[in-house]
Amino acid sequence: MSQRIGIIVGSLRENSFNQMIANSIPELVDSAEFEYISIANLPLYKSLQV
């Protein structure tokens, strides 16, 4: 059974450097299963979206 790891990126900006790094993690580590957890629906961030 592989490990499940959640990836949270603290930026909603398009072309975020943190998002780019997060997207490369599954390519580098094949011994785990990754799930992206969006902060877009959190109240603090949801009110900041344009």
PQR file with spaces between the fields and no chain letter, atoms N, CA, C, O and H, PARSE charges and radii, in Angstrom:
ATOM       1  N    MET     1       0.848   -1.182    0.000 -0.4000 1.5000
ATOM       2  CA   MET     1       0.000    0.000    0.000 -0.0000 2.0000
ATOM       3  C    MET     1       0.892    1.244    0.000  0.5500 1.7000
ATOM       4  O    MET     1       1.793    1.370    0.829 -0.5500 1.4000
ATOM       5  N    SER     2       0.634    2.158   -0.937 -0.4000 1.5000
ATOM       6  CA   SER     2       1.425    3.385   -1.000 -0.0000 2.0000
ATOM       7  C    SER     2       0.847    4.440   -0.064  0.5500 1.7000
ATOM       8  O    SER     2      -0.323    4.397    0.315 -0.5500 1.4000
ATOM       9  H    SER     2      -0.098    2.055   -1.610  0.4000 1.0000
ATOM      10  N    GLN     3       1.683    5.360    0.284 -0.4000 1.5000
ATOM      11  CA   GLN     3       1.249    6.466    1.146 -0.0000 2.0000
ATOM      12  C    GLN     3       0.453    7.464    0.326  0.5500 1.7000
ATOM      13  O    GLN     3       0.698    7.642   -0.867 -0.5500 1.4000
ATOM      14  H    GLN     3       2.634    5.395   -0.023  0.4000 1.0000
ATOM      15  N    ARG     4      -0.515    8.122    0.984 -0.4000 1.5000
ATOM      16  CA   ARG     4      -1.274    9.210    0.351 -0.0000 2.0000
ATOM      17  C    ARG     4      -0.802   10.501    0.994  0.5500 1.7000
ATOM      18  O    ARG     4      -0.805   10.624    2.219 -0.5500 1.4000
ATOM      19  H    ARG     4      -0.715    7.977    1.953  0.4000 1.0000
ATOM      20  N    ILE     5      -0.401   11.448    0.190 -0.4000 1.5000
ATOM      21  CA   ILE     5       0.134   12.717    0.675 -0.0000 2.0000
ATOM      22  C    ILE     5      -0.667   13.846    0.054  0.5500 1.7000
ATOM      23  O    ILE     5      -0.868   13.882   -1.160 -0.5500 1.4000
ATOM      24  H    ILE     5      -0.398   11.348   -0.805  0.4000 1.0000
ATOM      25  N    GLY     6      -1.126   14.774    0.896 -0.4000 1.5000
ATOM      26  CA   GLY     6      -1.857   15.943    0.419 -0.0000 2.0000
ATOM      27  C    GLY     6      -0.896   17.080    0.140  0.5500 1.7000
ATOM      28  O    GLY     6       0.019   17.337    0.922 -0.5500 1.4000
ATOM      29  H    GLY     6      -0.963   14.745    1.882  0.4000 1.0000
ATOM      30  N    ILE     7      -1.103   17.753   -0.964 -0.4000 1.5000
ATOM      31  CA   ILE     7      -0.282   18.900   -1.347 -0.0000 2.0000
ATOM      32  C    ILE     7      -1.163   20.138   -1.303  0.5500 1.7000
ATOM      33  O    ILE     7      -2.172   20.222   -2.003 -0.5500 1.4000
ATOM      34  H    ILE     7      -1.847   17.544   -1.599  0.4000 1.0000
ATOM      35  N    ILE     8      -0.771   21.095   -0.474 -0.4000 1.5000
ATOM      36  CA   ILE     8      -1.501   22.359   -0.351 -0.0000 2.0000
ATOM      37  C    ILE     8      -0.592   23.478   -0.853  0.5500 1.7000
ATOM      38  O    ILE     8       0.533   23.636   -0.379 -0.5500 1.4000
ATOM      39  H    ILE     8       0.049   21.027    0.095  0.4000 1.0000
ATOM      40  N    VAL     9      -1.089   24.245   -1.808 -0.4000 1.5000
ATOM      41  CA   VAL     9      -0.350   25.392   -2.327 -0.0000 2.0000
ATOM      42  C    VAL     9      -1.028   26.644   -1.793  0.5500 1.7000
ATOM      43  O    VAL     9      -2.234   26.822   -1.964 -0.5500 1.4000
ATOM      44  H    VAL     9      -2.003   24.117   -2.193  0.4000 1.0000
ATOM      45  N    GLY    10      -0.263   27.500   -1.155 -0.4000 1.5000
ATOM      46  CA   GLY    10      -0.818   28.690   -0.516 -0.0000 2.0000
ATOM      47  C    GLY    10      -0.933   29.888   -1.440  0.5500 1.7000
ATOM      48  O    GLY    10      -0.824   31.029   -0.991 -0.5500 1.4000
ATOM      49  H    GLY    10       0.717   27.355   -1.017  0.4000 1.0000
ATOM      50  N    SER    11      -1.151   29.646   -2.717 -0.4000 1.5000
ATOM      51  CA   SER    11      -1.301   30.741   -3.665 -0.0000 2.0000
ATOM      52  C    SER    11      -2.360   30.372   -4.686  0.5500 1.7000
ATOM      53  O    SER    11      -2.425   29.232   -5.145 -0.5500 1.4000
ATOM      54  H    SER    11      -1.240   28.719   -3.081  0.4000 1.0000
ATOM      55  N    LEU    12      -3.181   31.335   -5.033 -0.4000 1.5000
ATOM      56  CA   LEU    12      -4.193   31.132   -6.077 -0.0000 2.0000
ATOM      57  C    LEU    12      -3.781   31.796   -7.389  0.5500 1.7000
ATOM      58  O    LEU    12      -4.503   31.738   -8.385 -0.5500 1.4000
ATOM      59  H    LEU    12      -3.129   32.261   -4.660  0.4000 1.0000
ATOM      60  N    ARG    13      -2.616   32.424   -7.371 -0.4000 1.5000
ATOM      61  CA   ARG    13      -2.149   33.158   -8.536 -0.0000 2.0000
ATOM      62  C    ARG    13      -1.832   32.213   -9.684  0.5500 1.7000
ATOM      63  O    ARG    13      -1.192   31.180   -9.486 -0.5500 1.4000
ATOM      64  H    ARG    13      -2.029   32.472   -6.563  0.4000 1.0000
ATOM      65  N    GLU    14      -2.274   32.563  -10.870 -0.4000 1.5000
ATOM      66  CA   GLU    14      -1.946   31.774  -12.054 -0.0000 2.0000
ATOM      67  C    GLU    14      -0.440   31.843  -12.265  0.5500 1.7000
ATOM      68  O    GLU    14       0.162   32.902  -12.086 -0.5500 1.4000
ATOM      69  H    GLU    14      -2.794   33.402  -11.031  0.4000 1.0000
ATOM      70  N    ASN    15       0.168   30.737  -12.640 -0.4000 1.5000
ATOM      71  CA   ASN    15       1.617   30.627  -12.840 -0.0000 2.0000
ATOM      72  C    ASN    15       2.417   30.829  -11.553  0.5500 1.7000
ATOM      73  O    ASN    15       3.545   31.320  -11.589 -0.5500 1.4000
ATOM      74  H    ASN    15      -0.321   29.877  -12.786  0.4000 1.0000
ATOM      75  N    SER    16       1.836   30.452  -10.430 -0.4000 1.5000
ATOM      76  CA   SER    16       2.515   30.533   -9.143 -0.0000 2.0000
ATOM      77  C    SER    16       3.729   29.605   -9.143  0.5500 1.7000
ATOM      78  O    SER    16       3.646   28.472   -9.618 -0.5500 1.4000
ATOM      79  H    SER    16       0.919   30.053  -10.400  0.4000 1.0000
ATOM      80  N    PHE    17       4.860   30.086   -8.610 -0.4000 1.5000
ATOM      81  CA   PHE    17       6.055   29.260   -8.524 -0.0000 2.0000
ATOM      82  C    PHE    17       5.809   28.066   -7.601  0.5500 1.7000
ATOM      83  O    PHE    17       6.285   26.962   -7.865 -0.5500 1.4000
ATOM      84  H    PHE    17       4.927   31.007   -8.225  0.4000 1.0000
ATOM      85  N    ASN    18       5.063   28.295   -6.516 -0.4000 1.5000
ATOM      86  CA   ASN    18       4.756   27.202   -5.598 -0.0000 2.0000
ATOM      87  C    ASN    18       3.917   26.132   -6.286  0.5500 1.7000
ATOM      88  O    ASN    18       4.113   24.942   -6.040 -0.5500 1.4000
ATOM      89  H    ASN    18       4.677   29.192   -6.302  0.4000 1.0000
ATOM      90  N    GLN    19       2.994   26.536   -7.137 -0.4000 1.5000
ATOM      91  CA   GLN    19       2.174   25.567   -7.876 -0.0000 2.0000
ATOM      92  C    GLN    19       3.033   24.769   -8.843  0.5500 1.7000
ATOM      93  O    GLN    19       2.829   23.567   -9.013 -0.5500 1.4000
ATOM      94  H    GLN    19       2.835   27.503   -7.337  0.4000 1.0000
ATOM      95  N    MET    20       3.981   25.427   -9.471 -0.4000 1.5000
ATOM      96  CA   MET    20       4.875   24.731  -10.392 -0.0000 2.0000
ATOM      97  C    MET    20       5.697   23.671   -9.663  0.5500 1.7000
ATOM      98  O    MET    20       5.883   22.565  -10.170 -0.5500 1.4000
ATOM      99  H    MET    20       4.146   26.403   -9.333  0.4000 1.0000
ATOM     100  N    ILE    21       6.181   24.006   -8.491 -0.4000 1.5000
ATOM     101  CA   ILE    21       6.940   23.052   -7.686 -0.0000 2.0000
ATOM     102  C    ILE    21       6.041   21.898   -7.262  0.5500 1.7000
ATOM     103  O    ILE    21       6.432   20.735   -7.361 -0.5500 1.4000
ATOM     104  H    ILE    21       6.030   24.905   -8.079  0.4000 1.0000
ATOM     105  N    ALA    22       4.839   22.216   -6.790 -0.4000 1.5000
ATOM     106  CA   ALA    22       3.895   21.182   -6.357 -0.0000 2.0000
ATOM     107  C    ALA    22       3.562   20.234   -7.503  0.5500 1.7000
ATOM     108  O    ALA    22       3.423   19.030   -7.286 -0.5500 1.4000
ATOM     109  H    ALA    22       4.521   23.161   -6.710  0.4000 1.0000
ATOM     110  N    ASN    23       3.434   20.755   -8.705 -0.4000 1.5000
ATOM     111  CA   ASN    23       3.115   19.916   -9.859 -0.0000 2.0000
ATOM     112  C    ASN    23       4.253   18.965  -10.218  0.5500 1.7000
ATOM     113  O    ASN    23       4.019   17.914  -10.815 -0.5500 1.4000
ATOM     114  H    ASN    23       3.547   21.733   -8.881  0.4000 1.0000
ATOM     115  N    SER    24       5.476   19.324   -9.861 -0.4000 1.5000
ATOM     116  CA   SER    24       6.614   18.462  -10.206 -0.0000 2.0000
ATOM     117  C    SER    24       6.850   17.357   -9.177  0.5500 1.7000
ATOM     118  O    SER    24       7.552   16.391   -9.477 -0.5500 1.4000
ATOM     119  H    SER    24       5.667   20.178   -9.376  0.4000 1.0000
ATOM     120  N    ILE    25       6.292   17.470   -7.988 -0.4000 1.5000
ATOM     121  CA   ILE    25       6.532   16.472   -6.938 -0.0000 2.0000
ATOM     122  C    ILE    25       6.104   15.070   -7.354  0.5500 1.7000
ATOM     123  O    ILE    25       6.897   14.143   -7.190 -0.5500 1.4000
ATOM     124  H    ILE    25       5.722   18.255   -7.744  0.4000 1.0000
ATOM     125  N    PRO    26       4.898   14.855   -7.884 -0.5600 1.5000
ATOM     126  CA   PRO    26       4.519   13.494   -8.271  0.2800 2.0000
ATOM     127  C    PRO    26       5.430   12.884   -9.341  0.5500 1.7000
ATOM     128  O    PRO    26       5.573   11.663   -9.405 -0.5500 1.4000
ATOM     129  N    GLU    27       6.036   13.709  -10.167 -0.4000 1.5000
ATOM     130  CA   GLU    27       6.958   13.209  -11.188 -0.0000 2.0000
ATOM     131  C    GLU    27       8.263   12.721  -10.567  0.5500 1.7000
ATOM     132  O    GLU    27       8.924   11.840  -11.115 -0.5500 1.4000
ATOM     133  H    GLU    27       5.920   14.701  -10.115  0.4000 1.0000
ATOM     134  N    LEU    28       8.631   13.294   -9.424 -0.4000 1.5000
ATOM     135  CA   LEU    28       9.894   12.958   -8.772 -0.0000 2.0000
ATOM     136  C    LEU    28       9.782   11.801   -7.793  0.5500 1.7000
ATOM     137  O    LEU    28      10.761   11.094   -7.549 -0.5500 1.4000
ATOM     138  H    LEU    28       8.094   14.010   -8.978  0.4000 1.0000
ATOM     139  N    VAL    29       8.593   11.603   -7.230 -0.4000 1.5000
ATOM     140  CA   VAL    29       8.385   10.570   -6.212 -0.0000 2.0000
ATOM     141  C    VAL    29       7.287    9.636   -6.696  0.5500 1.7000
ATOM     142  O    VAL    29       6.121   10.022   -6.778 -0.5500 1.4000
ATOM     143  H    VAL    29       7.798   12.176   -7.428  0.4000 1.0000
ATOM     144  N    ASP    30       7.667    8.412   -7.012 -0.4000 1.5000
ATOM     145  CA   ASP    30       6.667    7.472   -7.514 -0.0000 2.0000
ATOM     146  C    ASP    30       6.213    6.471   -6.457  0.5500 1.7000
ATOM     147  O    ASP    30       5.406    5.590   -6.751 -0.5500 1.4000
ATOM     148  H    ASP    30       8.614    8.099   -6.945  0.4000 1.0000
ATOM     149  N    SER    31       6.715    6.593   -5.242 -0.4000 1.5000
ATOM     150  CA   SER    31       6.360    5.638   -4.193 -0.0000 2.0000
ATOM     151  C    SER    31       5.176    6.103   -3.344  0.5500 1.7000
ATOM     152  O    SER    31       4.878    5.493   -2.317 -0.5500 1.4000
ATOM     153  H    SER    31       7.371    7.309   -5.003  0.4000 1.0000
ATOM     154  N    ALA    32       4.502    7.170   -3.758 -0.4000 1.5000
ATOM     155  CA   ALA    32       3.367    7.692   -2.990 -0.0000 2.0000
ATOM     156  C    ALA    32       2.296    8.192   -3.951  0.5500 1.7000
ATOM     157  O    ALA    32       2.549    8.433   -5.131 -0.5500 1.4000
ATOM     158  H    ALA    32       4.744    7.665   -4.592  0.4000 1.0000
ATOM     159  N    GLU    33       1.095    8.338   -3.409 -0.4000 1.5000
ATOM     160  CA   GLU    33      -0.035    8.872   -4.160 -0.0000 2.0000
ATOM     161  C    GLU    33      -0.297   10.284   -3.640  0.5500 1.7000
ATOM     162  O    GLU    33      -0.369   10.490   -2.429 -0.5500 1.4000
ATOM     163  H    GLU    33       0.889    8.142   -2.450  0.4000 1.0000
ATOM     164  N    PHE    34      -0.437   11.244   -4.528 -0.4000 1.5000
ATOM     165  CA   PHE    34      -0.590   12.641   -4.138 -0.0000 2.0000
ATOM     166  C    PHE    34      -1.977   13.157   -4.475  0.5500 1.7000
ATOM     167  O    PHE    34      -2.577   12.777   -5.480 -0.5500 1.4000
ATOM     168  H    PHE    34      -0.379   11.076   -5.512  0.4000 1.0000
ATOM     169  N    GLU    35      -2.470   14.031   -3.612 -0.4000 1.5000
ATOM     170  CA   GLU    35      -3.765   14.671   -3.832 -0.0000 2.0000
ATOM     171  C    GLU    35      -3.599   16.165   -3.593  0.5500 1.7000
ATOM     172  O    GLU    35      -3.078   16.583   -2.559 -0.5500 1.4000
ATOM     173  H    GLU    35      -1.982   14.340   -2.795  0.4000 1.0000
ATOM     174  N    TYR    36      -4.044   16.962   -4.551 -0.4000 1.5000
ATOM     175  CA   TYR    36      -3.979   18.420   -4.404 -0.0000 2.0000
ATOM     176  C    TYR    36      -5.178   18.896   -3.598  0.5500 1.7000
ATOM     177  O    TYR    36      -6.316   18.516   -3.875 -0.5500 1.4000
ATOM     178  H    TYR    36      -4.467   16.622   -5.390  0.4000 1.0000
ATOM     179  N    ILE    37      -4.918   19.718   -2.613 -0.4000 1.5000
ATOM     180  CA   ILE    37      -5.971   20.260   -1.761 -0.0000 2.0000
ATOM     181  C    ILE    37      -6.036   21.760   -2.028  0.5500 1.7000
ATOM     182  O    ILE    37      -5.089   22.494   -1.744 -0.5500 1.4000
ATOM     183  H    ILE    37      -3.994   20.026   -2.387  0.4000 1.0000
ATOM     184  N    SER    38      -7.152   22.201   -2.572 -0.4000 1.5000
ATOM     185  CA   SER    38      -7.307   23.603   -2.964 -0.0000 2.0000
ATOM     186  C    SER    38      -7.677   24.473   -1.775  0.5500 1.7000
ATOM     187  O    SER    38      -8.476   24.087   -0.921 -0.5500 1.4000
ATOM     188  H    SER    38      -7.921   21.604   -2.804  0.4000 1.0000
ATOM     189  N    ILE    39      -7.076   25.659   -1.741 -0.4000 1.5000
ATOM     190  CA   ILE    39      -7.442   26.638   -0.711 -0.0000 2.0000
ATOM     191  C    ILE    39      -8.500   27.604   -1.236  0.5500 1.7000
ATOM     192  O    ILE    39      -8.941   28.495   -0.511 -0.5500 1.4000
ATOM     193  H    ILE    39      -6.427   25.972   -2.434  0.4000 1.0000
ATOM     194  N    ALA    40      -8.906   27.434   -2.482 -0.4000 1.5000
ATOM     195  CA   ALA    40      -9.833   28.371   -3.128 -0.0000 2.0000
ATOM     196  C    ALA    40     -11.169   28.489   -2.410  0.5500 1.7000
ATOM     197  O    ALA    40     -11.810   29.537   -2.480 -0.5500 1.4000
ATOM     198  H    ALA    40      -8.548   26.710   -3.072  0.4000 1.0000
ATOM     199  N    ASN    41     -11.604   27.437   -1.722 -0.4000 1.5000
ATOM     200  CA   ASN    41     -12.905   27.476   -1.056 -0.0000 2.0000
ATOM     201  C    ASN    41     -12.835   27.905    0.403  0.5500 1.7000
ATOM     202  O    ASN    41     -13.865   27.975    1.074 -0.5500 1.4000
ATOM     203  H    ASN    41     -11.083   26.586   -1.665  0.4000 1.0000
ATOM     204  N    LEU    42     -11.649   28.189    0.901 -0.4000 1.5000
ATOM     205  CA   LEU    42     -11.537   28.701    2.267 -0.0000 2.0000
ATOM     206  C    LEU    42     -12.026   30.143    2.301  0.5500 1.7000
ATOM     207  O    LEU    42     -11.693   30.911    1.399 -0.5500 1.4000
ATOM     208  H    LEU    42     -10.812   28.132    0.356  0.4000 1.0000
ATOM     209  N    PRO    43     -12.799   30.538    3.300 -0.5600 1.5000
ATOM     210  CA   PRO    43     -13.409   31.880    3.321  0.2800 2.0000
ATOM     211  C    PRO    43     -12.427   33.022    3.122  0.5500 1.7000
ATOM     212  O    PRO    43     -12.733   33.965    2.393 -0.5500 1.4000
ATOM     213  N    LEU    44     -11.261   32.968    3.746 -0.4000 1.5000
ATOM     214  CA   LEU    44     -10.298   34.060    3.621 -0.0000 2.0000
ATOM     215  C    LEU    44      -9.868   34.241    2.170  0.5500 1.7000
ATOM     216  O    LEU    44      -9.789   35.371    1.688 -0.5500 1.4000
ATOM     217  H    LEU    44     -11.013   32.201    4.339  0.4000 1.0000
ATOM     218  N    TYR    45      -9.592   33.158    1.474 -0.4000 1.5000
ATOM     219  CA   TYR    45      -9.114   33.229    0.103 -0.0000 2.0000
ATOM     220  C    TYR    45     -10.252   33.422   -0.892  0.5500 1.7000
ATOM     221  O    TYR    45     -10.075   34.074   -1.921 -0.5500 1.4000
ATOM     222  H    TYR    45      -9.656   32.240    1.865  0.4000 1.0000
ATOM     223  N    LYS    46     -11.396   32.869   -0.595 -0.4000 1.5000
ATOM     224  CA   LYS    46     -12.537   32.981   -1.506 -0.0000 2.0000
ATOM     225  C    LYS    46     -12.937   34.447   -1.693  0.5500 1.7000
ATOM     226  O    LYS    46     -13.323   34.844   -2.792 -0.5500 1.4000
ATOM     227  H    LYS    46     -11.540   32.340    0.241  0.4000 1.0000
ATOM     228  N    SER    47     -12.848   35.250   -0.633 -0.4000 1.5000
ATOM     229  CA   SER    47     -13.243   36.662   -0.727 -0.0000 2.0000
ATOM     230  C    SER    47     -12.206   37.484   -1.486  0.5500 1.7000
ATOM     231  O    SER    47     -12.500   38.599   -1.916 -0.5500 1.4000
ATOM     232  H    SER    47     -12.534   34.927    0.259  0.4000 1.0000
ATOM     233  N    LEU    48     -10.982   36.943   -1.657 -0.4000 1.5000
ATOM     234  CA   LEU    48      -9.938   37.678   -2.348 -0.0000 2.0000
ATOM     235  C    LEU    48      -9.899   37.412   -3.850  0.5500 1.7000
ATOM     236  O    LEU    48      -9.220   38.126   -4.588 -0.5500 1.4000
ATOM     237  H    LEU    48     -10.743   36.037   -1.308  0.4000 1.0000
ATOM     238  N    GLN    49     -10.620   36.391   -4.307 -0.4000 1.5000
ATOM     239  CA   GLN    49     -10.600   36.054   -5.729 -0.0000 2.0000
ATOM     240  C    GLN    49     -11.283   37.150   -6.537  0.5500 1.7000
ATOM     241  O    GLN    49     -12.301   37.715   -6.137 -0.5500 1.4000
ATOM     242  H    GLN    49     -11.172   35.810   -3.707  0.4000 1.0000
ATOM     243  N    VAL    50     -10.688   37.422   -7.678 -0.4000 1.5000
ATOM     244  CA   VAL    50     -11.245   38.439   -8.573 -0.0000 2.0000
ATOM     245  C    VAL    50     -11.862   37.791   -9.766  0.5500 1.7000
ATOM     246  O    VAL    50     -12.387   38.480  -10.641 -0.5500 1.4000
ATOM     247  H    VAL    50      -9.862   36.963   -8.003  0.4000 1.0000
